[in-house]
Amino acid sequence: MAVITENMRFNADALDNLVIGVATRIGRHDSGMHYHKKHQLLCAASGSMSINLDGIWCVLPPARAVWIPAGTKHCAVMRNVVDYRSLYFDVDESPLFPTEIKIISVNLLLRELIERMAYWEWEKPIEEQRSTFALFCEELMLSEEEHFSLKLPTDRRLTQWLGKVMGGELVPELLADMAQNIGASAKTVSRIFSRETGMPYQAWRQQWRLQASIEYLSKGTSVSDVAMFLGFSSDSAFISFFRKMTGHTPGRYL
């Protein structure tokens, strides 16, 4: 059984095989913070997911996957219908598996391998998995790493504000407005973000807007609506921003 439903109980750590694959179509969902004893590769065949990886936030459109090492706390949130694909691997199966969080681009071959393995029966004989598994490992090692992720601040003064931002209720404001809303000085906010995220607040805000735009565009939201929601003065201003950050227009990128 590889295709599961939203209400089906599933525990990858309780299953024993070379590869444990999962394929499901799921709507609005929040997995809650958890971890596995197995390594996990997670991606979306269509739609997009928002992932919190032990304090690092990233968005997974169909062209991207994330490698989650065993023991890493993470939470997956779907705000739209997503064709969810997940692969689990015992930590002893390959010494070449990454030991750190890795966000990768997914080429056509790797996508086909993930799709095939996600639909494998959990009882599939190991000898029938070896050749595909070996090719997957080779493609995983050769995959290009992407750096569209964002470290989240943990200072308690930002807890309520950050909750609204990550919940989609609030778009990060300009520095002066944000500082006023949380009752701190702009200098204090700047110091917090530089210390806890390694980025000035303005750079953090721009990265957040990029990742949020990818999430909205991946679920079919129009460029005009995304531009308006994220506070751009016009569609062309948003497209220019997106091209500067990614090297592509929104349509080309997706």
C-alpha positions in Angstrom: 0.0 0.0 0.0 1.5 3.3 -1.1 -1.5 5.5 -1.7 -2.9 6.8 1.6 -5.8 9.1 2.6 -5.9 12.1 4.9 -7.5 10.1 7.8 -5.3 7.0 7.4 -2.9 6.3 10.3 0.7 6.0 8.9 4.0 5.6 10.7 7.0 5.2 8.4 9.3 4.3 11.3 7.1 1.1 11.9 7.7 -0.1 8.3 10.8 -2.0 7.2 12.0 -1.9 3.6 14.7 -0.3 1.4 12.3 2.4 0.4 8.9 3.4 1.9 7.0 5.6 -0.5 3.8 7.6 0.0 1.6 9.3 -2.6 -1.6 11.1 -1.7 -3.7 14.1 -2.7 -4.4 16.3 0.2 -6.2 19.6 0.9 -5.6 22.1 3.7 -3.5 20.3 6.3 -1.0 21.0 9.1 1.1 18.0 10.1 2.3 19.6 13.4 5.9 19.5 14.4 7.3 16.0 14.4 10.3 13.9 13.4 11.2 10.5 12.0 13.9 7.9 12.7 14.2 7.6 8.9 15.6 10.0 6.4 12.8 11.6 4.3 12.6 13.2 0.9 9.5 15.4 0.5 8.0 17.1 -2.6 4.8 18.0 -4.4 3.9 16.7 -7.8 1.5 19.6 -8.1 0.5 22.4 -5.7 3.0 23.6 -3.1 3.8 23.1 0.6 5.2 25.3 3.3 7.8 23.6 5.5 9.2 24.6 8.8 12.5 22.7 9.3 13.5 23.2 12.9 13.3 27.0 12.6 14.0 27.2 8.9 11.1 28.0 6.5 11.0 27.1 2.9 8.3 26.6 0.2 8.2 23.6 -2.1 6.7 24.1 -5.5 6.8 21.1 -7.9 10.3 22.0 -9.1 11.8 21.6 -5.6 12.2 18.9 -3.0 13.6 18.9 0.5 15.9 16.2 2.1 15.1 15.9 5.8 17.7 13.9 7.8 16.5 11.5 10.5 15.7 13.2 13.7 15.0 16.7 12.2 11.9 18.3 13.7 9.7 19.6 10.9 6.1 20.7 10.1 4.4 20.6 6.6 1.5 22.9 5.9 -0.7 22.7 2.8 -2.9 25.7 2.2 -4.2 24.3 -1.2 -4.7 20.9 -2.8 -1.3 19.2 -3.1 -0.2 16.0 -4.8 2.1 15.0 -1.9 5.0 12.6 -2.4 7.3 11.3 0.3 10.1 8.8 0.4 11.6 7.3 3.6 14.9 5.6 4.0 16.6 3.7 6.8 19.7 5.7 8.0 22.0 2.7 7.4 21.0 2.1 3.7 23.5 4.5 2.2 26.5 6.2 3.7 26.2 8.8 1.0 22.9 10.2 2.1 23.1 13.9 3.2 23.2 14.4 7.0 22.0 18.0 6.8 18.8 19.6 5.5 19.1 20.1 1.8 16.7 21.9 -0.6 17.2 20.7 -4.1 15.9 21.4 -7.6 14.1 18.4 -9.2 15.0 17.5 -12.8 12.8 15.4 -15.0 14.6 12.1 -14.3 14.6 12.6 -10.5 10.9 13.5 -10.7 10.1 10.3 -12.5 12.1 8.2 -10.0 10.4 9.9 -7.0 7.0 9.3 -8.7 7.7 5.6 -9.3 9.1 4.9 -5.8 6.2 6.8 -4.1 3.8 4.3 -5.6 5.8 1.1 -4.7 4.0 -1.4 -2.4 5.5 -1.3 1.0 6.1 -5.0 0.8 7.9 -4.8 -2.6 10.9 -7.2 -2.5 14.2 -5.4 -1.9 15.9 -7.1 -4.9 13.3 -5.5 -7.1 14.1 -2.0 -5.7 17.9 -2.0 -6.0 18.4 -0.7 -9.6 15.9 2.2 -9.2 17.2 3.0 -5.8 20.8 3.1 -7.0 19.8 5.5 -9.8 17.8 7.7 -7.4 20.9 7.9 -5.1 23.0 9.0 -8.0 20.6 11.7 -9.1 20.1 12.9 -5.5 23.9 13.3 -5.1 24.1 15.2 -8.4 21.0 17.4 -7.8 21.6 21.2 -7.6 21.1 22.7 -4.2 18.8 25.7 -3.9 19.0 28.4 -1.2 15.5 29.7 -1.1 15.0 29.2 2.7 14.5 31.6 5.6 15.6 31.3 9.2 12.9 32.3 11.6 13.6 34.6 14.6 12.9 33.2 18.1 12.9 36.3 20.2 9.7 36.3 22.4 8.9 39.9 21.4 8.3 38.7 17.9 6.2 35.6 18.7 2.7 37.0 18.1 3.8 39.0 15.0 5.6 36.0 13.5 2.7 33.7 14.2 0.4 36.0 12.1 3.1 36.2 9.3 3.6 32.5 9.1 -0.2 31.9 9.3 -0.8 34.0 6.3 -2.7 36.7 8.2 -0.1 39.4 7.9 2.5 40.5 5.3 5.7 41.8 6.9 5.6 45.6 6.9 8.4 48.1 6.4 10.8 48.3 9.3 9.4 51.4 11.0 5.8 50.1 10.8 6.8 46.6 12.1 8.7 48.1 15.0 5.8 50.3 16.0 3.4 47.4 15.9 5.4 45.2 18.3 6.3 48.1 20.5 10.1 48.2 19.9 12.5 50.5 18.2 13.6 50.0 14.7 17.2 49.6 16.0 16.1 46.8 18.3 14.2 45.0 15.6 17.2 45.3 13.3 19.5 43.9 16.0 17.2 41.0 16.6 17.0 39.9 13.0 20.7 40.3 12.3 21.5 38.3 15.4 18.9 35.5 15.0 18.6 35.1 11.3 21.9 36.4 9.9 20.0 38.9 7.8 18.9 42.6 8.1 15.1 42.9 8.5 14.6 44.4 5.0 16.5 41.5 3.4 14.5 39.0 5.5 11.2 40.7 4.4 12.2 40.5 0.8 13.1 36.8 1.0 9.7 36.2 2.8 7.8 38.0 0.0 9.6 35.9 -2.6 8.8 32.6 -0.9 5.2 33.6 -0.2 4.8 34.6 -3.9 6.1 31.2 -5.0 3.6 29.5 -2.7 0.7 31.5 -4.0 1.7 31.3 -7.7 2.0 27.5 -7.3 -1.6 27.1 -6.3 -2.8 29.1 -9.3 -3.1 32.6 -7.8 -2.8 35.3 -10.5 0.3 37.5 -10.8 -2.0 40.6 -10.2 -3.5 39.1 -7.0 -0.1 38.1 -5.6 1.4 41.5 -6.4 -1.5 43.2 -4.6 -1.4 40.9 -1.6 2.3 41.3 -1.1 2.1 45.1 -1.3 3.7 45.8 -4.7 2.7 49.0 -6.4 2.0 47.2 -9.7 2.2 43.9 -11.5 5.3 45.1 -13.3 7.0 46.0 -10.0 6.3 42.5 -8.7 7.6 40.8 -11.9 10.8 42.9 -11.8 11.3 42.0 -8.1 10.7 38.3 -8.9 13.1 38.3 -11.8 15.8 40.1 -9.8 15.5 37.5 -7.0 15.3 34.3 -9.1 16.6 35.2 -12.6 13.2 34.4 -14.1 9.7 35.8 -14.6 7.1 34.1 -12.4 5.7 32.1 -15.4 9.1 31.0 -16.5 10.2 30.0 -13.0 7.1 27.8 -12.4 
